[in-house]
Amino acid sequence: MARDEQSGKSGYKLMALVASLFGAMVARKTLAFTWKAASGKAPPANPEHPAVTWPEAVAWAVVSGAVVGLARLAAQKKVAASWHRSTGSLPPGLEETAA
């Protein structure tokens, strides 16, 4: 039984990781497209570069951090909901943090 539980936990973590990475990738692509459409220029490849202004660097950091974070959260919640729907129980490790 412990082996099944451990493989279930590993399987869930792998699914959540893949979904999170995919969500972040889609968010970055969408954000880059939106940034270019809104500003007329490509997003800063390296916000620390001296040619990038402070307002542009800060805006990129805030917007990209929020959008990528939300995309990862949405992907992980979707995986948790799918796990719950298919198994009838919460994903491994989620029980301790449920409020």
Protein Blocks (a to p, Z undefined) as FASTA:
>chain_A
ZZmmmmmmmmmmmmmmmmmmmmmmmmmmmmmmmmmmmnopacdfblmbmklcfklmmmmm
mmmmmmmmmmmmmmmmmmmmmmmmmnopacehklmmpZZ
